[in-house]
């Protein structure tokens, strides 16, 4: 099966706070996928990592078959769109 996004042991820590801890998931191509959870569950952190707004503390992800460490990841990110938290251009 082809995946749009896969994560393997993805982590993001801020000092002692674990914003994302060992996330492994597979999102199939063509799927509609929602992230649902309590505040501070890591939803926004995951989107920021995939968008390249932050770097993971540990682990890796693959976006459309391109690893996050590959030099082509920037070009690959152009295929996606995301709104992180509240859009600042709208009231």
Secondary structure as UniProt FT lines:
FT   STRAND          3..14
FT   TURN            15..16
FT   STRAND          17..28
FT   TURN            29..30
FT   TURN            39..40
FT   HELIX           43..51
FT   STRAND          58..63
FT   TURN            64..65
FT   STRAND          66..67
FT   TURN            68..69
FT   TURN            71..72
FT   HELIX           73..77
FT   TURN            78..79
FT   TURN            88..89
//
